[in-house]
Amino acid sequence: MLRGKFLSLILMVTTFLGVAIWSVWNYDRAFNAVTRYTQLSAWALAQLELEIHAFDEALLLYRAGAVSQEEMNKRFDIAWNRLDVFLHGEEARSVRERFGAGKAAGKIMTLFEQYEQDVISGGHDSSPLAHFSDELNRDLVAIRDVMVKNFTGPSAIAQRELLNDSRTQNFAILAFLMLATMVMLLVLFREVRHQHFLAWNDTMTGLPNGAALIKHLKHLKQRAAHRGGGRSITVCVVDLGHFREVNDSLGYEIGDALLKQLAERIHDALTAGIFVARTGSDEFAIVISGVMPTYLRFPFLEQLRSELAELAELAFAADPAHRVRVFMGVSQYARPVNTPEEMLLFADIALDSAKRRRLHRYVVFSSSMYQHYLRNRRLSAELRALICCIDCQQLSLYYQPIVRGQGAVRLGAEALIRWRHPEYGFIPPLDIISLAEENGLGEDLGVWIFMRLQHDLAIFPSDLIEPLEISVNLSSSMFNMGLAANVEAKTSEGPLGLQQLIVELTETIALDDIELSKQIIHSLRQIGVRVALDDFGTGWSSFSYLRELYFDKLKIDRSFITAIDSDTRQALFVEAITTLSHQLGVRVVAEGVENSNELNAVLNIGVDEIQGYFYSKPLPLQDFLLFCHRYFINRAIMQEVVLG
């Protein structure tokens, strides 16, 4: 398309230049015609004066007997004809109308007519011929004066200067137009080249873009089809894991600098038959199709991955967690029978496998990966349909109790999503969240959870609802400025009040954008919803941001609770977190408490709430209802015993 537009532009400019050149030629032709016309007019006047003068001399010589009457008559006829042409011809009009030339010539013509018979009659001693000669000499002076004025007078000079100036000005204007056209053509040519570059290249790194990559793969496939075979093709997709999160926290300048360095490093590694493109914000693609043997391609890619990983480590040295990782997905084809889109898809599937399994090496595409990809596509489509139904059977909520210390009258629980698929069986919760987020269903799934929560609790008697507190985990797509309004709208008609609802955020979500998180948390607290920070202690920046964000609860990750009764270092960490949280007015929940020793250890430290298998695993709705009945009955019995 760009080529067609450029050719059209060339045609238009060429046409304009052709018209301009034709205009110059046409003007020059007209100028020359005017000049010739003026010259002819002046020549007619000069010839008139010469012919009349020649007749006057012939008349004098005839009277002196030096020439014959025939010669005199011939000169008379010539002069007569010249007068007639001058007085009536178009060529002499311009001269005839200036300086009284027409009047002077008319007087002479009158003389010729007056003495015509005398000239014809002849006679050397003719008195009329003598008078004719005298009068002719007198009037001939006027013709000579007109001729002098026409050739050398101020008006003649001014006319010639005007013509020359006009010619010069017109040539200058046309030259300027032609120059401007050439400049415009140059500018447009450069703009077209720039647009062509933008269409096929990445502006930041200068590498080819995704469109150029597809074009290159199509070319390789066509060449292989034309030759009836061809060399094998290796497609590799390189991705920087956690690049966006670190880029947001450390600044885009550092991230852009890293991308440029990575692009330069990849470009430096290029040899014949290797094509590199930037296909995403943190993603590159490498196509190997040249003379490099197949057995050398994978060592080459692994060496490149190691070098890129080292470069990323150096660039993000300010990130203590060293979160950026380089992942590679590779697909290889002995013959390029697949479409370019399929080649990239298979490499992307291998890349997703490497990221999901956290493998810091290249991963080669296999048929099992493709089956997993098809499974996820099917599950995502089914999930989209399931979350449209509040009381669907496959999706459900399980509830894991969160127990407060002795004497507490309230009971908490964390609502956890479960999916029992008729063909694939139990789908892990993390896979459900991942499917929802990757397919743009995260926010819709969150809405379903809030609505299903109210639907489930509708079967609870009011005396069990009142002391309940339910926690719900938020996905990253749900955490936005519309969260408070959505929560308020979806829970307004259910039995659970907003004051009984707690939303849980992971550190990754909460710390991605501190200022935005402040606003969202403030809007939730305004409607009465409390906020808990989940999995505390797994992030390197937790303590520095704890004072920035106002949480109601802090849930210590289970990795700190395991073996806390036997590991004094674990106990010190939990005690420090608990003490700091209490000083900030934040309640502390210990996750993953599985035995009495761990329970006693966290209670001695002063943890406010306990969650874990010691009390209960996540329960389906009916089992959770039974647990609530037993829990509150036991609490009532204990209070009666205490009160005696």
Residue pairs with C-beta under 8 A, 6 or more apart in sequence:
2 192
2 195
2 196
2 199
5 192
6 189
6 192
9 185
9 188
9 192
10 185
13 181
13 184
13 185
13 188
16 181
17 178
17 181
20 174
20 177
20 178
20 181
21 178
23 174
24 170
24 171
24 174
27 167
27 170
27 174
28 167
31 163
31 166
31 167
34 163
35 163
37 91
37 94
38 94
38 159
40 91
40 92
41 91
41 92
41 93
41 94
41 95
42 95
42 150
42 151
44 85
44 86
44 89
44 91
44 92
44 95
45 86
45 92
45 95
45 101
45 143
45 146
45 147
45 150
46 147
47 82
48 82
48 83
48 86
48 105
48 143
49 140
49 143
49 144
49 147
51 75
51 78
51 79
51 82
52 79
52 82
52 83
52 108
52 136
52 140
52 143
53 140
54 75
54 78
54 79
55 72
55 75
55 76
55 78
55 79
55 136
56 133
56 136
56 137
56 140
58 67
58 71
58 72
58 75
58 76
59 72
59 75
59 76
59 119
59 129
59 132
59 133
59 136
60 133
61 67
61 72
62 68
62 69
62 71
62 72
62 122
62 124
62 129
63 124
63 125
63 126
63 129
63 130
63 133
64 124
65 124
69 122
72 119
72 122
73 119
73 120
76 112
76 119
79 112
80 112
83 105
83 108
83 109
83 112
84 109
85 92
86 92
86 96
86 105
87 96
87 102
87 105
87 106
87 109
95 101
95 146
95 150
96 102
96 105
98 146
98 149
98 150
98 155
99 145
99 146
99 149
99 150
99 153
100 142
100 146
101 143
101 146
101 150
104 139
104 142
104 143
104 146
105 143
107 139
107 142
108 136
108 139
108 140
108 143
111 132
111 135
111 136
111 139
114 132
115 128
115 129
115 131
115 132
118 126
118 128
118 129
118 132
119 129
119 132
123 129
149 155
149 156
150 156
199 211
200 208
200 209
200 211
200 212
200 215
201 207
201 208
201 209
201 212
202 208
202 209
202 277
202 278
204 256
204 259
204 260
204 263
204 278
205 259
205 260
205 263
205 278
206 263
207 263
207 266
207 267
207 276
207 277
207 278
207 284
208 216
208 275
208 276
208 277
208 278
209 277
209 278
209 279
210 277
210 278
210 279
210 280
210 285
212 277
213 275
213 277
213 279
213 285
213 287
213 340
213 344
214 340
214 341
214 344
216 275
216 277
216 287
217 233
217 235
217 287
217 336
217 340
217 343
217 344
218 340
220 230
220 233
220 287
220 289
220 336
221 336
221 339
221 340
223 230
224 230
224 231
224 335
224 336
229 335
230 335
230 336
231 273
231 289
231 290
231 291
232 289
232 294
232 332
232 333
232 334
232 335
233 287
233 288
233 289
233 332
233 333
233 336
233 343
234 286
234 287
234 288
234 289
234 294
234 297
234 301
234 330
234 331
234 332
234 333
235 285
235 286
235 287
235 330
235 331
235 332
235 333
235 343
235 344
235 346
235 347
236 285
236 286
236 287
236 288
236 301
236 328
236 329
236 330
236 347
236 362
237 279
237 283
237 284
237 285
237 286
237 328
237 329
237 330
237 344
237 347
237 348
237 350
237 351
238 266
238 283
238 284
238 285
238 286
238 305
238 308
238 326
238 327
238 328
239 280
239 282
239 283
239 326
239 327
239 328
239 329
239 351
239 355
240 262
240 282
240 283
240 312
240 324
240 325
240 326
240 327
241 323
241 324
241 325
241 326
241 327
241 355
242 323
242 324
242 325
243 255
243 258
243 281
243 282
243 324
244 281
244 282
245 323
245 508
245 512
246 255
246 316
246 319
246 323
246 324
247 254
247 255
248 512
248 513
249 319
249 511
250 316
250 318
250 319
254 315
254 316
254 318
257 315
258 311
258 312
258 315
258 316
259 278
259 282
261 311
261 315
262 284
262 308
262 311
262 312
263 276
263 278
263 284
265 304
265 307
265 308
265 311
266 276
266 284
266 286
266 304
266 308
267 276
269 300
269 304
269 307
270 276
271 290
271 292
272 290
272 291
273 288
273 289
273 290
273 291
273 292
274 286
274 287
274 288
274 289
274 290
274 292
275 286
275 287
275 288
275 289
276 284
276 285
276 286
276 287
277 284
277 285
277 287
278 284
278 285
279 285
279 344
285 344
285 347
286 301
286 304
288 297
288 300
292 300
294 332
297 332
298 330
298 362
298 364
301 328
301 330
301 362
302 361
302 362
305 326
305 328
305 361
305 362
308 326
309 325
309 326
309 360
312 324
312 325
312 326
313 322
313 324
316 322
316 323
316 324
320 540
321 539
321 540
325 358
325 360
326 360
327 351
327 354
327 355
327 359
327 360
327 363
328 351
328 354
328 361
328 362
328 363
329 347
329 348
329 349
329 350
329 351
329 352
329 353
329 354
329 362
329 363
329 365
330 347
330 350
330 362
330 363
330 364
330 365
331 343
331 346
331 347
331 350
331 364
331 365
332 364
332 365
333 343
336 343
338 346
346 365
346 369
346 370
347 365
349 365
349 369
349 370
349 372
349 373
350 363
350 364
350 365
350 366
350 369
351 363
352 373
353 359
353 363
353 369
353 372
354 361
354 362
354 363
357 363
375 424
376 435
379 421
379 424
379 427
379 431
379 435
380 435
380 436
380 438
380 439
380 441
382 394
382 421
383 419
383 432
383 435
383 436
383 439
383 441
383 445
384 439
384 441
384 444
386 392
386 394
386 395
386 419
387 395
387 441
387 444
387 445
387 447
387 448
390 448
390 451
390 452
390 455
391 452
391 455
394 419
394 420
394 421
394 422
395 417
395 418
395 419
395 448
395 452
396 417
396 418
396 419
396 420
396 452
396 620
396 621
397 415
397 416
397 417
397 418
397 449
397 452
397 453
397 456
397 621
398 415
398 416
398 417
398 418
398 618
398 619
398 620
398 624
399 413
399 414
399 415
399 416
399 470
399 618
399 619
399 621
399 624
400 413
400 414
400 416
400 611
400 616
400 617
400 618
400 619
401 411
401 412
401 413
401 611
401 615
401 616
401 619
401 624
401 627
401 631
402 411
402 412
402 413
402 414
402 469
402 471
402 589
402 609
402 610
402 611
403 411
403 412
403 609
403 610
403 611
403 615
403 631
404 410
404 411
404 412
404 608
404 609
404 610
405 603
405 608
405 609
409 467
409 635
410 467
410 468
410 469
411 467
411 468
411 469
411 628
411 631
411 632
412 468
412 469
412 470
412 471
412 502
412 609
412 611
413 468
413 469
413 470
413 471
413 624
414 470
414 471
414 472
414 473
414 504
414 611
414 618
415 449
415 453
415 470
415 471
415 472
415 473
416 429
416 473
416 618
417 429
417 432
417 433
417 445
417 449
418 426
418 429
418 618
419 426
419 427
419 432
420 426
420 427
421 427
432 445
433 442
433 445
433 475
435 441
436 442
436 444
436 445
436 475
436 477
437 475
437 476
437 477
440 477
442 475
442 476
442 477
442 478
443 475
443 477
443 478
443 480
443 486
445 475
446 472
446 474
446 475
446 477
446 478
446 486
447 486
447 490
449 472
450 472
450 486
450 487
450 490
450 491
451 490
453 470
453 472
453 491
453 494
453 496
454 490
454 491
454 493
454 494
454 495
454 496
455 494
456 621
457 465
457 468
457 470
457 494
457 495
457 496
458 494
458 495
459 621
459 625
460 468
460 495
460 625
460 628
462 495
464 625
464 628
464 629
464 632
465 495
465 496
465 500
467 632
468 496
468 500
468 628
469 500
469 501
469 502
470 496
470 500
470 501
470 502
471 502
471 503
471 504
471 532
472 501
472 502
472 503
472 504
473 503
473 504
473 506
473 534
474 483
474 503
474 504
474 505
474 509
475 509
476 508
476 509
476 512
478 486
479 505
479 509
479 510
479 517
479 520
480 520
481 516
481 519
481 520
481 523
483 503
483 520
483 523
483 524
484 520
484 523
484 524
484 526
484 527
484 529
487 498
487 501
487 503
487 524
487 527
487 529
488 498
488 527
491 497
491 498
491 501
497 528
498 527
498 528
498 529
499 528
499 529
501 528
501 529
501 530
502 529
502 530
502 531
502 532
502 552
502 553
503 524
503 529
503 530
503 531
503 532
504 531
504 532
504 533
504 534
504 555
505 517
505 531
505 532
505 533
505 534
506 534
506 535
507 533
507 534
507 535
507 536
507 538
507 539
507 541
507 542
508 539
509 517
510 517
510 533
510 545
510 549
511 517
511 539
511 541
511 545
514 545
514 548
514 549
517 549
518 548
518 549
521 531
521 549
521 550
521 551
522 550
524 530
524 531
525 531
525 550
525 552
530 552
530 553
531 550
531 551
531 552
531 553
532 551
532 552
532 553
532 554
532 555
532 589
533 542
533 546
533 549
533 551
533 553
533 554
533 555
534 555
535 555
535 557
535 591
536 542
536 554
536 555
536 556
536 557
536 577
537 556
537 557
537 559
537 560
537 573
537 577
538 557
538 559
543 580
546 554
546 580
546 581
546 584
547 584
551 586
552 586
552 587
553 586
553 587
553 588
553 589
553 609
554 577
554 581
554 586
554 587
554 588
554 589
555 588
555 589
555 590
555 591
555 611
556 574
556 577
556 578
556 588
556 589
556 590
556 591
556 607
557 591
557 592
558 591
558 592
558 612
559 592
560 570
560 573
560 574
560 577
561 570
561 574
561 590
561 591
561 592
561 593
561 598
561 602
561 612
562 570
562 592
562 594
562 598
563 570
563 598
564 570
564 571
564 574
564 598
564 601
564 602
565 571
565 597
565 598
565 600
565 601
566 597
571 601
571 605
574 590
574 602
574 605
574 607
575 605
575 606
577 588
578 588
578 605
578 606
578 607
579 606
581 587
581 588
582 588
582 606
587 608
587 609
588 606
588 607
588 608
588 609
589 607
589 608
589 609
589 610
589 611
590 602
590 607
590 609
590 610
590 611
590 612
591 611
591 612
592 611
592 612
592 613
593 599
593 602
593 610
593 611
593 612
593 613
593 614
593 615
594 612
594 613
594 614
595 614
596 614
598 612
598 614
599 610
599 614
602 610
603 610
616 627
619 627
